[in-house]
Amino acid sequence: MADLYGALCTYRRSSDLVEMLNRLDSQTRPLDHLVVVDNDADDHVIDLVTKHPISNRVTVEILGAPDNPGPAGAFALAQQRLVGVAQPDDLFITFDDDDPPATDTLLEDLSAFAEVELADETVAGVGLRGGVLNERTGMISPRPQHPELAHGPDSEEADHLHGGWFPCYRFGALREVSGFDEGLFWGFEELDVGRRLRAHGYSLRVASALYRSVAPVREPTGWFTPLAEPSWRHFYRHRNLIRILRRDRAWAGLSLTIGLRLVLKPLVQVRRSPTLAFWHLRTNLDAVRDGFRRCPDPKHRRHLPS
């Protein structure tokens, strides 16, 4: 059985981090190695992790990243740290500090699913939830396609795995495509990795039955959902999607994403909510500009909370 290497990203959420470590420590299939990346490089986190009981069961390392590279940068750091430690067929699983496993058997169940699916050498990873990017529309069709159904396929193919749902990659395949792009900072970093794996001839599998057993039913979203309240996440999500569509030459999806979702959607809601609509329009145009740059604009950090 392959070893299981975890990468846990945390940032100024001690209570969430403790809860996550508690849930990882209670797993019936423990991790073999855990790299905790603290994007605030706080000594308190080092003390908290080293004194946690999980350190007695699992090899735990702590990396401090004082410049806050976001989840994408944190996972890239963890992967780099494990070069020469993890073997190509070992598994690299990513965790956010606020998305703990729903059950104590989740890692055991996911590992069993991975053992079956990864017998196919063209499969690079598994997870509980994923999606397929439609290059003509720029929209993502989720997998499982119908999570509300009591019965359905146990496994579905996706072109990327969703963060927060325990994406788990074959370490060698991840290295082959250079792993996570730290320049993305936050948002769609798994879409970026999955699309690059797909371009190298790999596929990804979603544990649909396992997802249905632990996840709440979610209503599907469409093109014209209400405008969200202002958040720094909005800029990064759209900036990164623009970069990915542009890199993959998905010109139809790029045009529709910019024209309909990023420009027309806020414009049609100007009369109803002018302040919010103009915030979205300005932020969307910032995202488009930065998405078309060869290198990300270092000033993008102005979108982060102070």
C-alpha positions, 0 to 999 in steps of 0.5 A, a space after each residue: 500500500 502506498 504511503 499517504 503524505 498530507 499537506 495542511 495549509 493554515 493561516 491565523 485560525 488556531 481553533 480551526 487548526 486544532 480541530 483539523 489536527 484532532 480529526 486527522 488524529 482520529 482517523 482509522 487510517 492515519 497519515 504517514 507524514 504531515 507537512 503543516 504550512 503556516 502562511 503566517 509563520 507564527 511561533 504559536 502554531 509551531 508550539 500548538 502542532 508540536 504539542 498536539 497528540 498527532 505528533 506521536 502517531 505521525 511524522 509531522 513537519 512545520 514550514 513557515 511562510 511569512 509572505 503568505 503565498 496562499 493555499 497554492 503556494 503552501 501546497 507547492 512548498 509542501 510538495 517541494 519539501 517532500 521531494 526525495 522523501 515520497 516515492 512516485 506511487 505515494 499519495 499526496 493529499 491536500 487539506 485546508 484547515 477549515 475542512 476537516 474529515 466528516 468521518 473517522 474512516 474517511 481517509 481509510 475509505 478514500 485510500 481503499 478507493 485510491 488503491 483500486 483506481 490507481 491500479 490504472 497507471 493513467 489515473 493520477 489522483 482521486 478525491 471526493 468531488 471534482 468537475 469538468 471545465 467546459 471550454 466553450 462556456 467557461 463553466 464547470 460541470 460538477 462531479 458527481 453529476 447528481 449527488 442528490 441521488 441515493 444510487 449512482 456510479 461509485 466512480 466518475 471521471 473528472 478533469 480536476 478535483 475540488 479543494 476542500 474535498 481531499 484531492 489526493 494525487 500520485 506524487 510522481 504524476 504531480 511532480 511530472 507536471 511541476 505540481 501546484 502553481 504558487 503564482 495562483 495564490 488562491 482559487 482554482 489551483 486544483 483546476 490548474 493542476 488537473 488540466 495540466 495532468 489531463 494534458 499529459 495524458 492522465 485522468 482523475 477519478 471522483 469517489 461519487 458514492 463516498 461523496 454522497 455518504 458524507 456530503 450535504 445536498 447542494 443546489 446547482 448554480 447557474 450563470 446569473 446567480 445574485 451578486 456576492 458580497 465583496 470579498 478578496 476571494 472574488 478577484 483571485 477566483 476570476 483572475 485564475 480562471 482567466 489565466 487557465 482559459 487563456 493558457 488552454 486556448 479556450 477562446 470561446 469560454 474565455 469570451 463568454 466568461 468575460 463578456 457575460 459573467 464579468 461585464 454584463 452580469 454586474 451591469 444588468 444589476 446596476 439599477 438594483 444595487 449600484 454600489 455592489 454592481 460597480 464594485 464587482 465590475 471594477 474587481 472583475 476588470 482588475 481580474 481580467 487585466 491581471 489574468 492576461 499578464 504574462 506574470 501576475 501583477 504583484 499589486 494584486 495583493 491590494 485585494 487582500 484584507 488588511 
